[in-house]
């Protein structure tokens, strides 16, 4: 069996196109068109873009949550190009290989903190992915693993017996992060990791992800509408617009030399009236892209346009 660590690039996408199939009279929707990028070992790539730009589709497909082959719940389909994650080609990937792939990919889903199972304790929540794969997993070893993960996300062990409603939003997000990292993944994909988290602790959450990435040397894709979030941890950013990657590089490279009209608009907004680069939040519609300062507008969750939306 090929080892997932063997590939020098945890993610390689070449001219990748992803569609949601049509239903009845509704035509298929192209969520992502012609995506080409690589993610290096130990690199943090931030994906920035307006709601509906395709960011969450990328997260679901590359994480294996929706494999692009109909195995996932959302049933997005890879209809063009190629994508390889941890050495596994995603197009037409089989169930066994998909199961092995997802061991190496941690997924922090959008709104993960607010969707923790209310009937489970923190210990049960973090242990859940392990028991889903192996109900016979040694209980003592599992308790140690869970405690280690809770400690890793800087929570006291006293939270293990608590329920989500007894925790703050920041604590719930840390629990969700512990669950995402429980298998010691090579790659973390975090979709809006500060969504639903109190403003006072958002920086703490993103800084924790950065600290864990450095400590554990995993690669990461972080998705956000907030440029200030990505600036704290991302080595490079990709700018998404209407399902197309329209900018890729360091923050300075992308905004100092924009080549797409959407990025030109963003770059102009960043300097307008001395607006700070790390206080800009994006919000746009498909027909009229608008850039708003985060102090004036609180952007909602990124919900990719799909048949379920």
C-alpha positions as CSV (number, residue, x, y, z in Angstrom):
1,X,0.0,0.0,0.0
2,X,1.3,3.4,-0.9
3,X,2.2,5.6,2.1
4,X,0.3,8.8,2.2
5,X,3.5,10.7,3.3
6,X,5.3,9.7,0.1
7,X,4.0,12.6,-2.1
8,X,6.0,15.8,-1.7
9,X,2.8,17.8,-2.3
10,X,-0.1,17.0,0.0
11,X,-2.5,18.6,-2.5
12,X,-2.1,18.8,-6.3
13,X,-5.0,20.0,-8.3
14,X,-4.8,20.4,-12.1
15,X,-7.6,22.0,-14.1
16,X,-10.1,20.7,-11.5
17,X,-13.8,21.2,-12.2
18,X,-16.5,20.2,-9.8
19,X,-20.3,20.1,-10.4
20,X,-23.4,19.4,-8.5
21,X,-25.7,17.2,-10.6
22,X,-29.0,18.6,-11.8
23,X,-32.3,17.4,-10.4
24,X,-35.4,17.1,-12.6
25,X,-35.6,20.3,-14.7
26,X,-32.7,21.9,-12.7
27,X,-29.5,21.9,-14.7
28,X,-26.1,20.9,-13.2
29,X,-24.3,23.6,-11.3
30,X,-20.6,24.2,-11.9
31,X,-19.2,25.1,-8.4
32,X,-15.5,25.1,-9.4
33,X,-13.9,25.6,-12.7
34,X,-10.3,24.9,-13.8
35,X,-8.6,25.0,-10.3
36,X,-4.9,24.5,-10.5
37,X,-2.7,24.7,-7.4
38,X,-0.3,22.8,-5.2
39,X,0.1,22.7,-1.4
40,X,3.6,22.0,-0.1
41,X,4.5,20.0,3.0
42,X,4.1,22.1,6.1
43,X,2.5,25.0,4.1
44,X,-0.6,26.9,5.2
45,X,-2.7,28.0,2.3
46,X,-5.6,30.4,2.9
47,X,-8.6,30.6,0.6
48,X,-10.4,33.9,0.5
49,X,-13.5,34.8,-1.3
50,X,-17.2,35.8,-1.2
51,X,-20.0,33.5,-0.1
52,X,-20.8,31.1,-2.9
53,X,-17.4,31.4,-4.5
54,X,-16.6,27.6,-4.2
55,X,-14.5,27.6,-1.1
56,X,-16.6,25.2,0.9
57,X,-16.9,22.9,-2.1
58,X,-13.1,22.7,-2.3
59,X,-13.0,21.9,1.5
60,X,-15.5,19.1,1.2
61,X,-14.0,17.4,-1.8
62,X,-10.3,17.7,-0.9
63,X,-11.0,16.5,2.7
64,X,-12.8,13.4,1.4
65,X,-16.0,14.5,3.2
66,X,-17.5,14.6,-0.3
67,X,-15.2,12.5,-2.5
68,X,-16.4,13.8,-5.8
69,X,-17.5,10.3,-6.7
70,X,-21.0,10.2,-5.1
71,X,-19.8,8.6,-1.8
72,X,-20.3,11.8,0.1
73,X,-23.6,13.3,1.3
74,X,-23.4,16.4,-0.9
75,X,-22.6,14.4,-4.0
76,X,-20.5,17.0,-5.8
77,X,-18.8,15.4,-8.8
78,X,-15.4,15.9,-10.2
79,X,-16.2,16.3,-13.9
80,X,-12.9,17.6,-15.2
81,X,-9.2,17.7,-14.4
82,X,-7.5,15.9,-11.6
83,X,-6.9,16.2,-7.8
84,X,-4.4,14.3,-5.7
85,X,-4.5,14.5,-1.9
86,X,-1.8,12.8,0.2
87,X,-0.9,10.7,-2.9
88,X,-4.4,9.5,-3.6
89,X,-6.1,10.5,-6.9
90,X,-9.6,11.6,-5.9
91,X,-11.3,11.0,-9.2
92,X,-13.0,7.7,-9.1
93,X,-11.4,6.8,-5.7
94,X,-12.7,3.6,-4.2
95,X,-14.2,3.3,-0.7
96,X,-11.2,1.6,0.8
97,X,-8.7,4.2,-0.5
98,X,-11.0,6.9,0.6
99,X,-11.1,5.5,4.1
100,X,-7.3,5.5,4.2
101,X,-7.2,9.0,2.9
102,X,-9.5,10.4,5.5
103,X,-7.2,9.0,8.2
104,X,-4.6,11.5,7.0
105,X,-6.9,14.5,6.6
106,X,-8.5,16.4,9.5
107,X,-11.6,18.3,8.6
108,X,-12.8,21.2,10.7
109,X,-16.2,21.8,9.1
110,X,-18.0,25.1,8.8
111,X,-19.9,25.8,12.0
112,X,-18.3,22.7,13.7
113,X,-18.5,24.3,17.1
114,X,-22.3,24.9,16.9
115,X,-23.1,21.4,15.7
116,X,-21.3,19.3,18.3
117,X,-23.7,16.6,19.5
118,X,-25.6,18.0,22.4
119,X,-26.1,14.6,24.0
120,X,-22.4,13.7,24.1
121,X,-19.7,14.7,26.6
122,X,-16.5,16.3,25.4
123,X,-14.7,13.0,25.9
124,X,-17.3,11.2,23.8
125,X,-17.2,13.8,21.0
126,X,-13.4,13.6,20.6
127,X,-13.5,9.8,20.8
128,X,-16.3,9.4,18.3
129,X,-14.2,9.3,15.1
130,X,-12.0,6.6,16.6
131,X,-14.9,4.4,17.7
132,X,-16.6,4.8,14.3
133,X,-13.6,3.1,12.7
134,X,-12.9,0.6,15.5
135,X,-15.4,-0.2,18.2
136,X,-12.9,-2.6,19.8
137,X,-10.3,0.2,20.3
138,X,-8.6,-0.2,23.7
139,X,-10.6,2.0,26.1
140,X,-7.6,2.9,28.3
141,X,-5.6,3.9,25.2
142,X,-8.6,5.9,23.9
143,X,-9.0,7.8,27.2
144,X,-5.3,8.7,27.1
145,X,-5.6,9.8,23.5
146,X,-8.6,12.0,24.2
147,X,-7.0,13.6,27.2
148,X,-3.9,14.3,25.1
149,X,-5.9,16.0,22.4
150,X,-7.8,18.1,24.9
151,X,-4.6,19.2,26.5
152,X,-3.2,19.9,23.0
153,X,-5.9,22.4,22.3
154,X,-5.2,24.2,25.6
155,X,-8.3,23.1,27.5
156,X,-8.3,21.8,31.1
157,X,-9.1,18.1,31.5
158,X,-12.1,19.1,33.6
159,X,-14.0,19.8,30.4
160,X,-14.0,16.1,29.5
161,X,-17.2,15.3,31.4
162,X,-19.0,18.4,30.2
163,X,-21.6,18.9,27.5
164,X,-21.3,21.4,24.6
165,X,-23.9,23.7,26.2
166,X,-21.7,24.1,29.2
167,X,-18.9,25.5,27.2
168,X,-18.2,28.9,25.6
169,X,-18.1,29.2,21.8
170,X,-14.3,29.4,21.9
171,X,-14.1,26.2,24.0
172,X,-16.5,24.4,21.7
173,X,-14.3,25.3,18.7
174,X,-11.3,23.9,20.5
175,X,-13.2,20.7,21.1
176,X,-14.1,20.5,17.4
177,X,-10.4,21.1,16.6
178,X,-9.3,18.3,18.9
179,X,-11.7,16.0,17.2
180,X,-10.4,17.0,13.8
181,X,-6.8,16.3,14.8
182,X,-7.5,13.1,16.8
183,X,-5.8,10.8,14.1
184,X,-2.7,13.0,13.9
185,X,-3.4,14.0,10.3
186,X,-0.9,15.1,7.7
187,X,-3.3,17.7,6.4
188,X,-5.9,19.9,8.1
189,X,-8.7,21.6,6.2
190,X,-10.5,24.2,8.2
191,X,-13.6,25.9,6.7
192,X,-14.3,29.2,8.4
193,X,-12.6,28.2,11.7
194,X,-13.6,31.4,13.5
195,X,-17.3,31.4,12.4
196,X,-19.6,31.5,15.3
197,X,-16.8,32.2,17.8
198,X,-17.0,35.2,20.0
199,X,-15.1,38.2,18.6
200,X,-12.9,38.5,21.7
201,X,-11.4,35.0,21.2
202,X,-11.3,34.7,17.4
203,X,-7.6,35.6,17.3
204,X,-6.9,33.0,20.0
205,X,-8.5,30.3,18.0
206,X,-6.6,31.0,14.8
207,X,-3.4,31.5,16.7
208,X,-3.9,28.0,18.3
209,X,-4.3,26.5,14.8
210,X,-1.1,28.1,13.8
211,X,0.7,26.9,16.9
212,X,-0.5,23.3,16.4
213,X,0.5,23.4,12.8
214,X,4.0,24.4,13.7
215,X,4.2,21.8,16.5
216,X,2.8,18.9,14.5
217,X,4.2,20.0,11.1
218,X,0.9,19.3,9.2
219,X,-0.1,21.2,6.1
220,X,-3.2,23.2,6.2
221,X,-5.9,24.8,4.0
222,X,-7.8,27.6,5.9
223,X,-10.9,29.0,4.4
224,X,-12.2,32.4,5.5
225,X,-14.1,35.5,4.4
226,X,-11.8,37.5,6.7
227,X,-8.4,38.5,5.3
228,X,-7.1,39.3,8.8
229,X,-7.6,35.7,9.9
230,X,-5.6,34.4,7.0
231,X,-2.9,37.0,7.4
232,X,-2.1,35.6,10.9
233,X,-1.2,32.1,9.7
234,X,-1.2,31.7,5.9
235,X,2.0,31.4,3.9
236,X,0.1,32.0,0.7
237,X,-3.5,32.9,-0.2
238,X,-5.8,32.0,-3.1
239,X,-8.6,34.3,-4.0
240,X,-11.8,32.6,-5.2
241,X,-14.5,34.4,-7.3
242,X,-17.5,32.7,-8.8
243,X,-15.9,29.2,-8.7
244,X,-12.6,30.4,-10.3
245,X,-9.2,30.9,-8.6
246,X,-8.3,34.5,-9.6
247,X,-5.3,35.1,-7.4
248,X,-2.6,33.0,-5.8
249,X,0.6,33.9,-4.0
250,X,1.6,35.7,-0.8
251,X,-0.7,38.5,0.3
252,X,1.6,41.1,-1.0
253,X,2.0,39.3,-4.3
254,X,-1.7,38.9,-4.8
255,X,-2.7,42.5,-4.0
256,X,0.4,44.4,-5.2
257,X,0.1,42.9,-8.7
258,X,-3.6,41.9,-9.3
259,X,-4.5,40.6,-12.7
260,X,-8.2,39.8,-12.3
261,X,-10.8,42.7,-12.1
262,X,-12.2,41.2,-8.9
263,X,-8.8,41.3,-7.2
264,X,-8.1,44.8,-8.6
265,X,-11.3,45.8,-6.8
266,X,-10.2,44.2,-3.6
267,X,-6.7,45.8,-3.8
268,X,-8.3,49.2,-4.3
269,X,-10.6,48.7,-1.3
270,X,-7.7,47.8,0.9
271,X,-6.0,51.1,0.3
272,X,-9.1,53.3,0.2
273,X,-9.1,55.8,3.1
274,X,-6.1,54.0,4.6
275,X,-8.1,50.8,5.3
276,X,-5.9,48.3,7.1
277,X,-5.2,45.0,5.2
278,X,-6.0,42.9,8.3
279,X,-9.4,44.5,8.8
280,X,-11.0,43.7,5.5
281,X,-13.9,41.3,5.1
282,X,-15.3,40.2,1.8
283,X,-18.9,40.0,0.8
284,X,-20.2,39.8,-2.7
285,X,-22.9,38.5,-4.9
286,X,-22.2,36.7,-8.3
287,X,-23.3,39.8,-10.2
288,X,-22.0,42.7,-8.1
289,X,-18.8,42.1,-6.0
290,X,-18.7,44.3,-3.0
291,X,-15.9,44.7,-0.4
292,X,-16.9,45.8,3.1
293,X,-14.8,46.7,6.1
294,X,-15.2,44.2,8.9
295,X,-16.0,46.9,11.4
296,X,-19.1,47.8,9.3
297,X,-20.3,44.4,8.2
298,X,-20.4,41.0,9.8
299,X,-20.2,38.4,7.0
300,X,-22.4,35.3,7.4
301,X,-21.2,31.8,6.8
302,X,-20.0,30.8,3.3
303,X,-22.7,28.6,1.8
304,X,-21.7,27.4,-1.6
305,X,-24.5,27.3,-4.1
306,X,-25.6,23.7,-4.5
307,X,-28.8,21.8,-5.0
308,X,-29.2,21.5,-1.3
309,X,-28.7,25.2,-0.6
